[in-house]
Amino acid sequence: MQFSAGPPQGKLAPSGGSALHEVKSVGATFQWPLRVYWEDTDAGGIVFYANYLKFFERSRTEWLRSLGIEQQQLRESTGGIFVVTETSVRYHRPARLDDELIVTASLIEKGRASLIIVQTALLKSEQSEVVLCEGTIRIGWVDAAKLKPSRIPASLLDRLETTT
């Protein structure tokens, strides 16, 4: 299946598809399956809007893990961590209890101290994938002890090179 979902400000249109129980990277788009649980919803059974940011965080973490980048190990070996410095999120349709979603992550910009990642939450259905929410997330690299911005290690940028 193909889908096209322009992120805020129309910077990128990810494409690709996957079965719900598979984690795939299609070109530069990482895909991670997720099911909506009670804890994700409000009293009406609709996903609480802030939980999409949690879904995006989990997908980014799994994307890094798929590249062999474990965040705790990265902190221990480099003394640095990624922190979210900016978000822009647009909500299109609600996800509901028990829905099967695909949450994507696509690296669109790589700087010396930050990365910009476009993310989408899609409703997985038999006919197509429907865009529910999309966002652009900037993550910055900081010294973990001082929480001061610093340069992303060259070895890490090299590992990310294959994803752009």
C-alpha positions as protocol buffer text, in pm:
chain_id: "A"
residue {
  index: 1
  type: MET
  ca { x: 0 y: 0 z: 0 }
}
residue {
  index: 2
  type: GLN
  ca { x: 107 y: 357 z: -54 }
}
residue {
  index: 3
  type: PHE
  ca { x: 6 y: 660 z: 142 }
}
residue {
  index: 4
  type: SER
  ca { x: 84 y: 1023 z: 115 }
}
residue {
  index: 5
  type: ALA
  ca { x: 59 y: 1250 z: 412 }
}
residue {
  index: 6
  type: GLY
  ca { x: 224 y: 1587 z: 406 }
}
residue {
  index: 7
  type: PRO
  ca { x: 356 y: 1694 z: 746 }
}
residue {
  index: 8
  type: PRO
  ca { x: 299 y: 2041 z: 886 }
}
residue {
  index: 9
  type: GLN
  ca { x: 429 y: 2303 z: 643 }
}
residue {
  index: 10
  type: GLY
  ca { x: 427 y: 2035 z: 367 }
}
residue {
  index: 11
  type: LYS
  ca { x: 795 y: 1936 z: 400 }
}
residue {
  index: 12
  type: LEU
  ca { x: 772 y: 1562 z: 326 }
}
residue {
  index: 13
  type: ALA
  ca { x: 529 y: 1297 z: 210 }
}
residue {
  index: 14
  type: PRO
  ca { x: 622 y: 955 z: 353 }
}
residue {
  index: 15
  type: SER
  ca { x: 514 y: 643 z: 167 }
}
residue {
  index: 16
  type: GLY
  ca { x: 506 y: 270 z: 224 }
}
residue {
  index: 17
  type: GLY
  ca { x: 299 y: 6 z: 403 }
}
residue {
  index: 18
  type: SER
  ca { x: 337 y: -288 z: 637 }
}
residue {
  index: 19
  type: ALA
  ca { x: 152 y: -564 z: 814 }
}
residue {
  index: 20
  type: LEU
  ca { x: 58 y: -469 z: 1170 }
}
residue {
  index: 21
  type: HIS
  ca { x: 289 y: -715 z: 1343 }
}
residue {
  index: 22
  type: GLU
  ca { x: 598 y: -630 z: 1143 }
}
residue {
  index: 23
  type: VAL
  ca { x: 841 y: -348 z: 1206 }
}
residue {
  index: 24
  type: LYS
  ca { x: 969 y: -224 z: 874 }
}
residue {
  index: 25
  type: SER
  ca { x: 1178 y: 51 z: 729 }
}
residue {
  index: 26
  type: VAL
  ca { x: 1064 y: 136 z: 377 }
}
residue {
  index: 27
  type: GLY
  ca { x: 1325 y: 355 z: 215 }
}
residue {
  index: 28
  type: ALA
  ca { x: 1376 y: 629 z: 469 }
}
residue {
  index: 29
  type: THR
  ca { x: 1043 y: 570 z: 648 }
}
residue {
  index: 30
  type: PHE
  ca { x: 1047 y: 357 z: 961 }
}
residue {
  index: 31
  type: GLN
  ca { x: 714 y: 195 z: 1054 }
}
residue {
  index: 32
  type: TRP
  ca { x: 614 y: 69 z: 1396 }
}
residue {
  index: 33
  type: PRO
  ca { x: 284 y: -108 z: 1480 }
}
residue {
  index: 34
  type: LEU
  ca { x: 77 y: -4 z: 1781 }
}
residue {
  index: 35
  type: ARG
  ca { x: -261 y: -98 z: 1925 }
}
residue {
  index: 36
  type: VAL
  ca { x: -472 y: 154 z: 2119 }
}
residue {
  index: 37
  type: TYR
  ca { x: -538 y: 47 z: 2481 }
}
residue {
  index: 38
  type: TRP
  ca { x: -774 y: 183 z: 2749 }
}
residue {
  index: 39
  type: GLU
  ca { x: -487 y: 377 z: 2905 }
}
residue {
  index: 40
  type: ASP
  ca { x: -444 y: 569 z: 2576 }
}
residue {
  index: 41
  type: THR
  ca { x: -804 y: 693 z: 2562 }
}
residue {
  index: 42
  type: ASP
  ca { x: -1028 y: 945 z: 2732 }
}
residue {
  index: 43
  type: ALA
  ca { x: -1368 y: 865 z: 2883 }
}
residue {
  index: 44
  type: GLY
  ca { x: -1521 y: 852 z: 2533 }
}
residue {
  index: 45
  type: GLY
  ca { x: -1280 y: 584 z: 2410 }
}
residue {
  index: 46
  type: ILE
  ca { x: -1090 y: 830 z: 2187 }
}
residue {
  index: 47
  type: VAL
  ca { x: -710 y: 862 z: 2204 }
}
residue {
  index: 48
  type: PHE
  ca { x: -618 y: 1158 z: 2423 }
}
residue {
  index: 49
  type: TYR
  ca { x: -441 y: 1412 z: 2201 }
}
residue {
  index: 50
  type: ALA
  ca { x: -115 y: 1423 z: 2403 }
}
residue {
  index: 51
  type: ASN
  ca { x: -74 y: 1047 z: 2367 }
}
residue {
  index: 52
  type: TYR
  ca { x: 18 y: 1088 z: 2000 }
}
residue {
  index: 53
  type: LEU
  ca { x: 342 y: 1247 z: 2124 }
}
residue {
  index: 54
  type: LYS
  ca { x: 404 y: 932 z: 2329 }
}
residue {
  index: 55
  type: PHE
  ca { x: 336 y: 719 z: 2023 }
}
residue {
  index: 56
  type: PHE
  ca { x: 583 y: 932 z: 1825 }
}
residue {
  index: 57
  type: GLU
  ca { x: 844 y: 899 z: 2101 }
}
residue {
  index: 58
  type: ARG
  ca { x: 813 y: 520 z: 2101 }
}
residue {
  index: 59
  type: SER
  ca { x: 843 y: 504 z: 1724 }
}
residue {
  index: 60
  type: ARG
  ca { x: 1156 y: 724 z: 1726 }
}
residue {
  index: 61
  type: THR
  ca { x: 1310 y: 504 z: 1996 }
}
residue {
  index: 62
  type: GLU
  ca { x: 1234 y: 187 z: 1798 }
}
residue {
  index: 63
  type: TRP
  ca { x: 1370 y: 352 z: 1480 }
}
residue {
  index: 64
  type: LEU
  ca { x: 1700 y: 423 z: 1656 }
}
residue {
  index: 65
  type: ARG
  ca { x: 1702 y: 70 z: 1798 }
}
residue {
  index: 66
  type: SER
  ca { x: 1651 y: -69 z: 1446 }
}
residue {
  index: 67
  type: LEU
  ca { x: 1972 y: 114 z: 1350 }
}
residue {
  index: 68
  type: GLY
  ca { x: 2159 y: -45 z: 1641 }
}
residue {
  index: 69
  type: ILE
  ca { x: 2141 y: 269 z: 1855 }
}
residue {
  index: 70
  type: GLU
  ca { x: 2036 y: 197 z: 2213 }
}
residue {
  index: 71
  type: GLN
  ca { x: 1977 y: 525 z: 2395 }
}
residue {
  index: 72
  type: GLN
  ca { x: 2097 y: 413 z: 2740 }
}
residue {
  index: 73
  type: GLN
  ca { x: 2412 y: 265 z: 2591 }
}
residue {
  index: 74
  type: LEU
  ca { x: 2460 y: 583 z: 2388 }
}
residue {
  index: 75
  type: ARG
  ca { x: 2441 y: 792 z: 2705 }
}
residue {
  index: 76
  type: GLU
  ca { x: 2692 y: 569 z: 2882 }
}
residue {
  index: 77
  type: SER
  ca { x: 2939 y: 569 z: 2592 }
}
residue {
  index: 78
  type: THR
  ca { x: 2915 y: 936 z: 2486 }
}
residue {
  index: 79
  type: GLY
  ca { x: 2775 y: 1123 z: 2785 }
}
residue {
  index: 80
  type: GLY
  ca { x: 2505 y: 1270 z: 2561 }
}
residue {
  index: 81
  type: ILE
  ca { x: 2131 y: 1228 z: 2509 }
}
residue {
  index: 82
  type: PHE
  ca { x: 1863 y: 1341 z: 2268 }
}
residue {
  index: 83
  type: VAL
  ca { x: 1595 y: 1578 z: 2399 }
}
residue {
  index: 84
  type: VAL
  ca { x: 1287 y: 1710 z: 2223 }
}
residue {
  index: 85
  type: THR
  ca { x: 1333 y: 2080 z: 2156 }
}
residue {
  index: 86
  type: GLU
  ca { x: 1039 y: 2157 z: 1927 }
}
residue {
  index: 87
  type: THR
  ca { x: 717 y: 1994 z: 1806 }
}
residue {
  index: 88
  type: SER
  ca { x: 447 y: 2076 z: 1557 }
}
residue {
  index: 89
  type: VAL
  ca { x: 147 y: 1841 z: 1552 }
}
residue {
  index: 90
  type: ARG
  ca { x: -165 y: 1837 z: 1337 }
}
residue {
  index: 91
  type: TYR
  ca { x: -464 y: 1618 z: 1422 }
}
residue {
  index: 92
  type: HIS
  ca { x: -687 y: 1495 z: 1139 }
}
residue {
  index: 93
  type: ARG
  ca { x: -907 y: 1215 z: 1279 }
}
residue {
  index: 94
  type: PRO
  ca { x: -933 y: 1038 z: 1613 }
}
residue {
  index: 95
  type: ALA
  ca { x: -800 y: 693 z: 1692 }
}
residue {
  index: 96
  type: ARG
  ca { x: -1022 y: 479 z: 1912 }
}
residue {
  index: 97
  type: LEU
  ca { x: -992 y: 196 z: 2160 }
}
residue {
  index: 98
  type: ASP
  ca { x: -853 y: -125 z: 2000 }
}
residue {
  index: 99
  type: ASP
  ca { x: -755 y: 48 z: 1673 }
}
residue {
  index: 100
  type: GLU
  ca { x: -444 y: -85 z: 1504 }
}
residue {
  index: 101
  type: LEU
  ca { x: -205 y: 195 z: 1409 }
}
residue {
  index: 102
  type: ILE
  ca { x: 117 y: 231 z: 1216 }
}
residue {
  index: 103
  type: VAL
  ca { x: 344 y: 505 z: 1355 }
}
residue {
  index: 104
  type: THR
  ca { x: 617 y: 624 z: 1121 }
}
residue {
  index: 105
  type: ALA
  ca { x: 942 y: 814 z: 1160 }
}
residue {
  index: 106
  type: SER
  ca { x: 1139 y: 974 z: 876 }
}
residue {
  index: 107
  type: LEU
  ca { x: 1459 y: 1170 z: 926 }
}
residue {
  index: 108
  type: ILE
  ca { x: 1437 y: 1477 z: 702 }
}
residue {
  index: 109
  type: GLU
  ca { x: 1715 y: 1700 z: 833 }
}
residue {
  index: 110
  type: LYS
  ca { x: 2041 y: 1626 z: 1006 }
}
residue {
  index: 111
  type: GLY
  ca { x: 2242 y: 1906 z: 1166 }
}
residue {
  index: 112
  type: ARG
  ca { x: 2550 y: 1908 z: 1387 }
}
residue {
  index: 113
  type: ALA
  ca { x: 2345 y: 1938 z: 1706 }
}
residue {
  index: 114
  type: SER
  ca { x: 1989 y: 1839 z: 1610 }
}
residue {
  index: 115
  type: LEU
  ca { x: 1771 y: 1619 z: 1391 }
}
residue {
  index: 116
  type: ILE
  ca { x: 1429 y: 1690 z: 1242 }
}
residue {
  index: 117
  type: ILE
  ca { x: 1198 y: 1390 z: 1213 }
}
residue {
  index: 118
  type: VAL
  ca { x: 858 y: 1378 z: 1044 }
}
residue {
  index: 119
  type: GLN
  ca { x: 613 y: 1138 z: 1206 }
}
residue {
  index: 120
  type: THR
  ca { x: 268 y: 1010 z: 1120 }
}
residue {
  index: 121
  type: ALA
  ca { x: 9 y: 801 z: 1303 }
}
residue {
  index: 122
  type: LEU
  ca { x: -197 y: 599 z: 1056 }
}
residue {
  index: 123
  type: LEU
  ca { x: -509 y: 391 z: 1114 }
}
residue {
  index: 124
  type: LYS
  ca { x: -447 y: 44 z: 973 }
}
residue {
  index: 125
  type: SER
  ca { x: -752 y: -87 z: 793 }
}
residue {
  index: 126
  type: GLU
  ca { x: -816 y: -356 z: 533 }
}
residue {
  index: 127
  type: GLN
  ca { x: -877 y: -102 z: 257 }
}
residue {
  index: 128
  type: SER
  ca { x: -609 y: 159 z: 325 }
}
residue {
  index: 129
  type: GLU
  ca { x: -408 y: 348 z: 583 }
}
residue {
  index: 130
  type: VAL
  ca { x: -581 y: 667 z: 703 }
}
residue {
  index: 131
  type: VAL
  ca { x: -378 y: 959 z: 838 }
}
residue {
  index: 132
  type: LEU
  ca { x: -486 y: 1038 z: 1193 }
}
residue {
  index: 133
  type: CYS
  ca { x: -208 y: 1264 z: 1315 }
}
residue {
  index: 134
  type: GLU
  ca { x: 117 y: 1401 z: 1176 }
}
residue {
  index: 135
  type: GLY
  ca { x: 398 y: 1594 z: 1330 }
}
residue {
  index: 136
  type: THR
  ca { x: 744 y: 1737 z: 1292 }
}
residue {
  index: 137
  type: ILE
  ca { x: 976 y: 1681 z: 1588 }
}
residue {
  index: 138
  type: ARG
  ca { x: 1318 y: 1842 z: 1642 }
}
residue {
  index: 139
  type: ILE
  ca { x: 1546 y: 1655 z: 1878 }
}
residue {
  index: 140
  type: GLY
  ca { x: 1864 y: 1816 z: 2003 }
}
residue {
  index: 141
  type: TRP
  ca { x: 2180 y: 1657 z: 2140 }
}
residue {
  index: 142
  type: VAL
  ca { x: 2285 y: 1764 z: 2489 }
}
residue {
  index: 143
  type: ASP
  ca { x: 2550 y: 1678 z: 2744 }
}
residue {
  index: 144
  type: ALA
  ca { x: 2351 y: 1455 z: 2981 }
}
residue {
  index: 145
  type: ALA
  ca { x: 2518 y: 1584 z: 3298 }
}
residue {
  index: 146
  type: LYS
  ca { x: 2491 y: 1956 z: 3220 }
}
residue {
  index: 147
  type: LEU
  ca { x: 2191 y: 1951 z: 2983 }
}
residue {
  index: 148
  type: LYS
  ca { x: 2384 y: 2190 z: 2759 }
}
residue {
  index: 149
  type: PRO
  ca { x: 2365 y: 2162 z: 2380 }
}
residue {
  index: 150
  type: SER
  ca { x: 2660 y: 1995 z: 2209 }
}
residue {
  index: 151
  type: ARG
  ca { x: 2749 y: 1836 z: 1877 }
}
residue {
  index: 152
  type: ILE
  ca { x: 2610 y: 1498 z: 1786 }
}
residue {
  index: 153
  type: PRO
  ca { x: 2903 y: 1252 z: 1777 }
}
residue {
  index: 154
  type: ALA
  ca { x: 3034 y: 1197 z: 1423 }
}
residue {
  index: 155
  type: SER
  ca { x: 2998 y: 819 z: 1459 }
}
residue {
  index: 156
  type: LEU
  ca { x: 2628 y: 863 z: 1534 }
}
residue {
  index: 157
  type: LEU
  ca { x: 2577 y: 1099 z: 1240 }
}
residue {
  index: 158
  type: ASP
  ca { x: 2753 y: 842 z: 1018 }
}
residue {
  index: 159
  type: ARG
  ca { x: 2514 y: 569 z: 1135 }
}
residue {
  index: 160
  type: LEU
  ca { x: 2218 y: 795 z: 1055 }
}
residue {
  index: 161
  type: GLU
  ca { x: 2360 y: 869 z: 707 }
}
residue {
  index: 162
  type: THR
  ca { x: 2187 y: 568 z: 552 }
}
residue {
  index: 163
  type: THR
  ca { x: 1842 y: 690 z: 663 }
}
residue {
  index: 164
  type: THR
  ca { x: 1832 y: 1021 z: 473 }
}
